[in-house]
């Protein structure tokens, strides 16, 4: 049974040899881009287009036509390829439609080597876009899937290629589109179904191609009248065979691409995040489509006076609701299938995570030893969506930090925060900040990360005790206005020196004894103890510090700084907001919903944080006299 996909939805591919058919109703340029594990296209040699139609495992048509066929053999693509994106673009200067919104929606179908249609997708919702990523074939857990993309670009093929990470995309787009104008002009003036050139491979097609001058076939490419000769297929890999039998492949921790296990686990976690985002988006899109179609059909029924007698109106409404319920049920089945697979993968991946990526209750922390190298990323909490709240994806942030952190001690929009009094919420915020700082200390090599604390009023002594008692701080917490000024002056001077040294290529001229470790400044209860000059310096550190290894972690309620007005708005925007209690505030434009963030909580009564900090302090190199 063919899977009719909506935008963002995926479907397993039972075979690696595929034919992709495009029916646009008007001439289009078809191509394919080969991407790495991050979806980036390393260079022009990874793009198949009419001027250079063949790549290992991928062949695209040379001609511009309304009906296109691409041949793909996923078993033959290079090992570095993890995504194959199908690209469509409108030719320029041929008198045809200038955007996809001015013509019929393109239809794309994926078929196996025997011609059996696996999945199809009608690319709706396009408007002024003149180029689109139609489909994406991607490798996941050793098996391949197809995802309906429908990502359009108003800037045309140049914008699309630029988004793929290619250099000089405008020149590349011009080199692709210019030679196709003559072919497109012919197609626009006299639409005939010319056969593919002899140099193209002959993939399975619905029927014999018409000869030049012969009758034109108006049969839709989805309709098959004769079965083609089945092509020999290689024995499927075990996971591909599982997909063909309707069973999901068994997940394995670290099966993503990468040079090390840490990198493979990092890429796998973000693959899970992407899958959850897209499958939720597909489900919501299907439900919205079902609702809009039901409303339209009910309106049409009510506007037809002939259906108001004889019970025809009731029957039409019942049929419309039945179609709505069927579509929603099918979308829910796909969602449940994908969520169940992600839940199984999470159960396999979570126990295998190293300390930098692991929850505090992971046994990996009990076997903790200070690392010799900085990891790729650090876990700052968990993320989940309302479709399945118990399925949590680790929130991994790359190191070194590109932005400072802000632990919000205000109430925000969270129901959990609304149940706590102000004192308890502020205590939880500082506890959360200490846990983040402890993890950052623990995942860096000994002596590679230094932590400073500003606690102007001394109100955070109890929460800061693990950092103070274990001796991991660079200096005792600064208190009072004088302490605030001293810390800010010292870190500001450091940023100035490093910036001048880097700009002038004079790193060797830095003062002897300058601590080369990355620096983290924890500011508790901001803006207490800060005058205008101190606030200006803090903003400077937030903007310029990350580039030279100086980072901020601010614990504050934004309302407390309301007296500064919009002056501090750039500061808040420059920081990554985290919360000490669950809160849905991390926006994702693809899903169209705010991800719910959960802080990394320590198990009740656990002493693991102090044990880890004690090892960090013990492993630090002794200071030179």
C-alpha positions, 0 to 999 in steps of 0.5 A, a space after each residue: 500500500 502506498 504511503 501518502 505523505 504530508 510535509 515532514 512525515 517519513 516512511 521506511 524504504 524496503 529497498 535501496 534501488 529506487 525510482 523517483 518520479 516527478 509530475 509537475 504539469 510544467 517544465 522543471 529542472 530536477 537534481 539531487 544533492 548528496 549530504 553528509 551526516 549533518 545534511 551539508 553538501 561538501 562541494 559542487 561535485 556532490 550535486 547531480 543536475 542536468 549538466 552533470 547528471 550522474 553521481 555514484 548511486 544517483 542519475 538525474 535527467 538531462 532534459 527539462 520536462 514536466 515529467 521527470 524520473 530519477 534513478 537512485 541506488 542507495 547501496 552505491 552511494 559513498 559511505 560518507 553520504 547520509 542524505 540524498 535530497 531531491 531538488 526541483 527548480 523552475 527554469 528561467 526565461 522560458 515563459 512558463 510559471 515563475 513560481 510554484 504557487 502559480 501552477 499545479 502542485 508538483 507530485 513526487 512518487 518513490 517506487 521500488 525496482 519492480 515498479 511498486 509505489 512505496 510513497 508519494 507526496 503532493 507538494 502543497 503550500 508553495 507560493 512565491 518559491 521557484 525552487 524546492 527540496 521535494 524529498 529527502 532520502 536519509 540513513 537512520 540506524 543502518 536503514 534508509 527512509 524517505 521524508 517529505 520535505 517541501 522546503 521552498 525558496 523564494 530566492 530560487 535555486 541559488 538560495 537553495 544551493 546556498 542553504 545546502 552550504 555550497 560556496 558561490 551558489 548564484 554562479 552554480 545556479 546560473 551554470 545549471 539553469 542557463 544550458 537548460 533554457 533551450 530544452 525548457 523553451 521546447 517543452 513550454 511551446 510543444 509539450 511532448 513526452 520525449 524519451 530519455 537520452 541513450 546516455 541515461 540509465 533505463 529505470 523501471 517506468 510505467 510503460 514504453 516511452 512514446 517515440 518522437 512524432 507518435 501519440 502523446 500519452 496523457 496517463 498520470 505517472 502514478 497510473 500503471 497499465 502494464 507491469 515492467 520486467 522485474 529487475 534483479 535485486 541484491 540480497 537485502 541487508 538485515 535491517 532493510 529486510 526488517 523494514 520490508 517485513 514491517 518491523 523496525 530495525 533494532 537500534 544500536 547505541 552509537 550507530 551514527 556517523 563520527 570519528 569517535 564514539 562521543 561524536 557518534 552518540 552526539 549525532 545520534 541524539 540529534 538525529 533522534 531530536 530531528 526525528 521527533 520534531 519532524 514526526 510531530 510536525 507531520 502529525 500536526 500537519 495531517 490533523 490540520 489538513 483533515 480539519 480544514 478539509 472537513 470544514 470545506 466539505 461541510 460548507 459545500 454540503 450546506 451550500 448545496 440546496 439539493 442535499 437538504 432533502 431526502 437525508 442526503 445532507 446527513 449522509 454527506 456530513 457523515 461521509 465527510 466526518 468519516 474521511 476526517 477520522 480515517 485521515 487522523 487515525 492514519 496519521 496517529 498510527 504513523 506517529 505512534 509507530 515513530 514514537 515507539 521506535 524513538 522510545 526504544 532507541 532512547 532506552 538503548 542510547 541513554 545508558 551508553 552516554 558518557 558523563 558529558 551527555 548523561 543524566 546525573 543518575 547515570 552510573 557513568 558518573 560513579 566511574 567518573 575520571 577527569 577527561 584528557 580532552 574537551 568533549 564535543 558537547 554538554 548536556 544542559 537538560 532534556 526536551 520533550 513534546 506534548 505528543 509523548 511527554 515521557 519521551 525525553 531527548 537530551 539537550 546537548 549544546 556544543 562546546 565551547 559555548 557560543 552563548 552565555 546561560 541565564 537560569 531564570 528565577 522568575 515564574 515565567 509561564 510554568 505551572 510548576 513555578 506557579 506552585 512555588 513561593 519566590 524563595 523556593 524558586 530562587 533557591 532552585 534556580 541557584 541549585 540548577 546553576 551550580 549543577 550546570 557549573 559542576 558539569 562544565 567543570 567535570 567535562 573539561 580537562 583538569 585546569 582547563 575550566 575556571 569558575 568565578 562567582 559573584 554573590 553580592 548579597 551573600 544570599 547564595 552561600 548554602 547553594 554555593 557550598 559544593 563549589 566552595 567546600 570542594 575548592 574548585 572555585 578560582 577565588 572565594 565568591 565576590 560580595 558587595 559592590 567592591 567585589 563585583 567591580 573587582 571581578 568584572 574588571 579582571 575578566 574585562 581586562 582578560 577579554 581585551 588582552 586576548 582580543 588584541 593578541 588575536 587581532 594582531 597575531 601576537 598570542 606569544 606576547 600575552 603576559 606570563 602566567 595568564 591563566 589559559 583556562 576557559 572562564 565561567 562567571 556565575 552571577 547570582 541575584 542579578 542586578 543586586 550589587 550592580 551599578 550602571 558601570 558594572 551593568 555595562 561591563 557585564 553586557 560587554 562580557 556577554 557580547 565579547 567574552 565567548 569568542 575568547 573563552 569567557 562565559 556568563 551564567 546569570 541567575 536572575 528574574 528579569 522583573 528584578 531588572 525592570 528598572 533598567 528598561 530596554 537597556 538590558 534587552 540585548 543582554 537577555 537576548 544574548 543568553 540561552 534561557 534555562 529554567 529550574 523547573 519544567 517550562 515550555 519555552 524553547 521555540 522550534 519553528 519547524 514543529 511550530 511548538 515550544 519544546 518543554 525544557 526540563 533541568 538536569 536534576 540530581 537524585 534526592 539525597 545524592 552526593 554524586 555532585 560533591 564526589 565529582 567536584 572533589 575529583 575535579 579539585 584533586 586533578 587540578 594542576 598545582 599553581 606555580 609559586 
